Amino acid sequence: MSVYLIIKSETSLVNKQDFEDWYNNEHLKEAKKDFGAISAKRGWVKNSDYHIAIYEFENIKIAEKILKSKKLNLLIKKFDNKWNNKVSRTRELVDIIQDF
């Protein structure tokens, strides 16, 4: 079963369109590649300033390794520099146990 890394970003302190453009044109592709993710998806929580990115991995071991990786730390630094530490984020792993 797949495992998903879900990143929730609170964007109320930055320009939402600038964030949208950057994520669309640069960040999602870069993160998917650096993580070696099977897939990468993103969207907005309706009527809010919350952006969600979802990265799919083959198993929990791979996903946990990504959370401890230098690549993630570099992406975090790049993200924080781009948005002047104005976008707070949470990261959660979801291990799918049933799919039908």
Biotite code that builds the C-alpha atoms (Angstrom):
import biotite.structure as struc

atoms = struc.array([
    struc.Atom([0.000, 0.000, 0.000], chain_id="A", res_id=1, res_name="MET", atom_name="CA", element="C"),
    struc.Atom([1.073, 3.555, -0.603], chain_id="A", res_id=2, res_name="SER", atom_name="CA", element="C"),
    struc.Atom([2.212, 6.055, 1.978], chain_id="A", res_id=3, res_name="VAL", atom_name="CA", element="C"),
    struc.Atom([1.536, 9.767, 1.651], chain_id="A", res_id=4, res_name="TYR", atom_name="CA", element="C"),
    struc.Atom([3.488, 12.714, 2.979], chain_id="A", res_id=5, res_name="LEU", atom_name="CA", element="C"),
    struc.Atom([0.985, 15.524, 3.435], chain_id="A", res_id=6, res_name="ILE", atom_name="CA", element="C"),
    struc.Atom([2.303, 19.046, 3.884], chain_id="A", res_id=7, res_name="ILE", atom_name="CA", element="C"),
    struc.Atom([-0.121, 21.737, 4.973], chain_id="A", res_id=8, res_name="LYS", atom_name="CA", element="C"),
    struc.Atom([1.041, 25.337, 4.483], chain_id="A", res_id=9, res_name="SER", atom_name="CA", element="C"),
    struc.Atom([-0.592, 28.378, 6.062], chain_id="A", res_id=10, res_name="GLU", atom_name="CA", element="C"),
    struc.Atom([-0.153, 31.190, 3.520], chain_id="A", res_id=11, res_name="THR", atom_name="CA", element="C"),
    struc.Atom([-2.077, 34.152, 4.980], chain_id="A", res_id=12, res_name="SER", atom_name="CA", element="C"),
    struc.Atom([1.092, 36.285, 5.319], chain_id="A", res_id=13, res_name="LEU", atom_name="CA", element="C"),
    struc.Atom([2.190, 35.991, 1.673], chain_id="A", res_id=14, res_name="VAL", atom_name="CA", element="C"),
    struc.Atom([0.670, 36.820, -1.691], chain_id="A", res_id=15, res_name="ASN", atom_name="CA", element="C"),
    struc.Atom([-1.469, 33.786, -2.542], chain_id="A", res_id=16, res_name="LYS", atom_name="CA", element="C"),
    struc.Atom([-1.048, 34.194, -6.318], chain_id="A", res_id=17, res_name="GLN", atom_name="CA", element="C"),
    struc.Atom([2.744, 34.437, -6.001], chain_id="A", res_id=18, res_name="ASP", atom_name="CA", element="C"),
    struc.Atom([2.724, 31.303, -3.855], chain_id="A", res_id=19, res_name="PHE", atom_name="CA", element="C"),
    struc.Atom([0.461, 29.529, -6.358], chain_id="A", res_id=20, res_name="GLU", atom_name="CA", element="C"),
    struc.Atom([2.690, 30.452, -9.304], chain_id="A", res_id=21, res_name="ASP", atom_name="CA", element="C"),
    struc.Atom([5.903, 29.405, -7.545], chain_id="A", res_id=22, res_name="TRP", atom_name="CA", element="C"),
    struc.Atom([4.492, 26.096, -6.345], chain_id="A", res_id=23, res_name="TYR", atom_name="CA", element="C"),
    struc.Atom([3.016, 25.364, -9.783], chain_id="A", res_id=24, res_name="ASN", atom_name="CA", element="C"),
    struc.Atom([6.077, 26.299, -11.820], chain_id="A", res_id=25, res_name="ASN", atom_name="CA", element="C"),
    struc.Atom([8.921, 25.280, -9.548], chain_id="A", res_id=26, res_name="GLU", atom_name="CA", element="C"),
    struc.Atom([8.455, 23.706, -6.155], chain_id="A", res_id=27, res_name="HIS", atom_name="CA", element="C"),
    struc.Atom([6.123, 20.739, -6.721], chain_id="A", res_id=28, res_name="LEU", atom_name="CA", element="C"),
    struc.Atom([8.248, 19.363, -9.571], chain_id="A", res_id=29, res_name="LYS", atom_name="CA", element="C"),
    struc.Atom([11.478, 19.906, -7.644], chain_id="A", res_id=30, res_name="GLU", atom_name="CA", element="C"),
    struc.Atom([10.167, 18.259, -4.469], chain_id="A", res_id=31, res_name="ALA", atom_name="CA", element="C"),
    struc.Atom([8.756, 15.256, -6.359], chain_id="A", res_id=32, res_name="LYS", atom_name="CA", element="C"),
    struc.Atom([12.093, 14.724, -8.081], chain_id="A", res_id=33, res_name="LYS", atom_name="CA", element="C"),
    struc.Atom([14.217, 15.235, -4.944], chain_id="A", res_id=34, res_name="ASP", atom_name="CA", element="C"),
    struc.Atom([11.987, 12.950, -2.873], chain_id="A", res_id=35, res_name="PHE", atom_name="CA", element="C"),
    struc.Atom([11.790, 10.279, -5.570], chain_id="A", res_id=36, res_name="GLY", atom_name="CA", element="C"),
    struc.Atom([8.023, 10.301, -5.023], chain_id="A", res_id=37, res_name="ALA", atom_name="CA", element="C"),
    struc.Atom([5.691, 8.169, -7.124], chain_id="A", res_id=38, res_name="ILE", atom_name="CA", element="C"),
    struc.Atom([3.344, 11.133, -7.522], chain_id="A", res_id=39, res_name="SER", atom_name="CA", element="C"),
    struc.Atom([2.851, 14.677, -6.294], chain_id="A", res_id=40, res_name="ALA", atom_name="CA", element="C"),
    struc.Atom([-0.443, 16.520, -5.991], chain_id="A", res_id=41, res_name="LYS", atom_name="CA", element="C"),
    struc.Atom([-1.483, 19.799, -4.481], chain_id="A", res_id=42, res_name="ARG", atom_name="CA", element="C"),
    struc.Atom([-4.474, 22.009, -3.854], chain_id="A", res_id=43, res_name="GLY", atom_name="CA", element="C"),
    struc.Atom([-6.143, 24.489, -1.549], chain_id="A", res_id=44, res_name="TRP", atom_name="CA", element="C"),
    struc.Atom([-8.454, 23.905, 1.384], chain_id="A", res_id=45, res_name="VAL", atom_name="CA", element="C"),
    struc.Atom([-11.687, 25.542, 0.213], chain_id="A", res_id=46, res_name="LYS", atom_name="CA", element="C"),
    struc.Atom([-12.251, 29.111, 1.419], chain_id="A", res_id=47, res_name="ASN", atom_name="CA", element="C"),
    struc.Atom([-8.969, 29.277, 3.319], chain_id="A", res_id=48, res_name="SER", atom_name="CA", element="C"),
    struc.Atom([-5.308, 30.212, 3.099], chain_id="A", res_id=49, res_name="ASP", atom_name="CA", element="C"),
    struc.Atom([-4.232, 26.585, 3.548], chain_id="A", res_id=50, res_name="TYR", atom_name="CA", element="C"),
    struc.Atom([-2.334, 24.888, 0.753], chain_id="A", res_id=51, res_name="HIS", atom_name="CA", element="C"),
    struc.Atom([-1.928, 21.101, 0.749], chain_id="A", res_id=52, res_name="ILE", atom_name="CA", element="C"),
    struc.Atom([0.801, 19.129, -1.037], chain_id="A", res_id=53, res_name="ALA", atom_name="CA", element="C"),
    struc.Atom([0.618, 15.333, -1.163], chain_id="A", res_id=54, res_name="ILE", atom_name="CA", element="C"),
    struc.Atom([3.579, 13.153, -2.111], chain_id="A", res_id=55, res_name="TYR", atom_name="CA", element="C"),
    struc.Atom([3.103, 9.416, -2.653], chain_id="A", res_id=56, res_name="GLU", atom_name="CA", element="C"),
    struc.Atom([5.686, 6.784, -1.715], chain_id="A", res_id=57, res_name="PHE", atom_name="CA", element="C"),
    struc.Atom([5.817, 3.028, -2.113], chain_id="A", res_id=58, res_name="GLU", atom_name="CA", element="C"),
    struc.Atom([6.135, 2.267, 1.604], chain_id="A", res_id=59, res_name="ASN", atom_name="CA", element="C"),
    struc.Atom([6.593, 3.758, 5.062], chain_id="A", res_id=60, res_name="ILE", atom_name="CA", element="C"),
    struc.Atom([10.351, 3.087, 5.194], chain_id="A", res_id=61, res_name="LYS", atom_name="CA", element="C"),
    struc.Atom([10.960, 5.193, 2.098], chain_id="A", res_id=62, res_name="ILE", atom_name="CA", element="C"),
    struc.Atom([8.735, 8.001, 3.382], chain_id="A", res_id=63, res_name="ALA", atom_name="CA", element="C"),
    struc.Atom([10.384, 8.012, 6.821], chain_id="A", res_id=64, res_name="GLU", atom_name="CA", element="C"),
    struc.Atom([13.800, 8.139, 5.182], chain_id="A", res_id=65, res_name="LYS", atom_name="CA", element="C"),
    struc.Atom([12.715, 11.233, 3.216], chain_id="A", res_id=66, res_name="ILE", atom_name="CA", element="C"),
    struc.Atom([11.642, 12.976, 6.435], chain_id="A", res_id=67, res_name="LEU", atom_name="CA", element="C"),
    struc.Atom([15.187, 12.544, 7.779], chain_id="A", res_id=68, res_name="LYS", atom_name="CA", element="C"),
    struc.Atom([16.972, 13.383, 4.530], chain_id="A", res_id=69, res_name="SER", atom_name="CA", element="C"),
    struc.Atom([19.362, 16.176, 3.623], chain_id="A", res_id=70, res_name="LYS", atom_name="CA", element="C"),
    struc.Atom([17.265, 16.767, 0.500], chain_id="A", res_id=71, res_name="LYS", atom_name="CA", element="C"),
    struc.Atom([14.228, 17.636, 2.622], chain_id="A", res_id=72, res_name="LEU", atom_name="CA", element="C"),
    struc.Atom([16.308, 19.917, 4.832], chain_id="A", res_id=73, res_name="ASN", atom_name="CA", element="C"),
    struc.Atom([17.635, 21.734, 1.754], chain_id="A", res_id=74, res_name="LEU", atom_name="CA", element="C"),
    struc.Atom([14.109, 22.141, 0.363], chain_id="A", res_id=75, res_name="LEU", atom_name="CA", element="C"),
    struc.Atom([12.919, 23.466, 3.733], chain_id="A", res_id=76, res_name="ILE", atom_name="CA", element="C"),
    struc.Atom([15.693, 26.074, 3.788], chain_id="A", res_id=77, res_name="LYS", atom_name="CA", element="C"),
    struc.Atom([14.963, 27.084, 0.204], chain_id="A", res_id=78, res_name="LYS", atom_name="CA", element="C"),
    struc.Atom([11.221, 27.327, 0.964], chain_id="A", res_id=79, res_name="PHE", atom_name="CA", element="C"),
    struc.Atom([11.778, 29.374, 4.137], chain_id="A", res_id=80, res_name="ASP", atom_name="CA", element="C"),
    struc.Atom([14.152, 31.744, 2.336], chain_id="A", res_id=81, res_name="ASN", atom_name="CA", element="C"),
    struc.Atom([11.728, 32.203, -0.555], chain_id="A", res_id=82, res_name="LYS", atom_name="CA", element="C"),
    struc.Atom([8.851, 33.108, 1.787], chain_id="A", res_id=83, res_name="TRP", atom_name="CA", element="C"),
    struc.Atom([10.895, 34.873, 4.499], chain_id="A", res_id=84, res_name="ASN", atom_name="CA", element="C"),
    struc.Atom([9.714, 32.344, 7.112], chain_id="A", res_id=85, res_name="ASN", atom_name="CA", element="C"),
    struc.Atom([6.142, 33.659, 6.713], chain_id="A", res_id=86, res_name="LYS", atom_name="CA", element="C"),
    struc.Atom([4.607, 30.315, 5.704], chain_id="A", res_id=87, res_name="VAL", atom_name="CA", element="C"),
    struc.Atom([4.212, 27.814, 8.529], chain_id="A", res_id=88, res_name="SER", atom_name="CA", element="C"),
    struc.Atom([3.897, 24.147, 7.657], chain_id="A", res_id=89, res_name="ARG", atom_name="CA", element="C"),
    struc.Atom([2.989, 20.805, 9.146], chain_id="A", res_id=90, res_name="THR", atom_name="CA", element="C"),
    struc.Atom([4.085, 17.427, 7.812], chain_id="A", res_id=91, res_name="ARG", atom_name="CA", element="C"),
    struc.Atom([2.215, 14.175, 8.342], chain_id="A", res_id=92, res_name="GLU", atom_name="CA", element="C"),
    struc.Atom([2.736, 10.659, 7.056], chain_id="A", res_id=93, res_name="LEU", atom_name="CA", element="C"),
    struc.Atom([-0.381, 8.659, 6.210], chain_id="A", res_id=94, res_name="VAL", atom_name="CA", element="C"),
    struc.Atom([0.127, 4.922, 5.819], chain_id="A", res_id=95, res_name="ASP", atom_name="CA", element="C"),
    struc.Atom([-2.783, 3.562, 3.773], chain_id="A", res_id=96, res_name="ILE", atom_name="CA", element="C"),
    struc.Atom([-3.927, 0.235, 5.166], chain_id="A", res_id=97, res_name="ILE", atom_name="CA", element="C"),
    struc.Atom([-7.017, -0.400, 3.074], chain_id="A", res_id=98, res_name="GLN", atom_name="CA", element="C"),
    struc.Atom([-8.026, 0.461, -0.451], chain_id="A", res_id=99, res_name="ASP", atom_name="CA", element="C"),
    struc.Atom([-10.989, -1.007, -2.370], chain_id="A", res_id=100, res_name="PHE", atom_name="CA", element="C"),
])
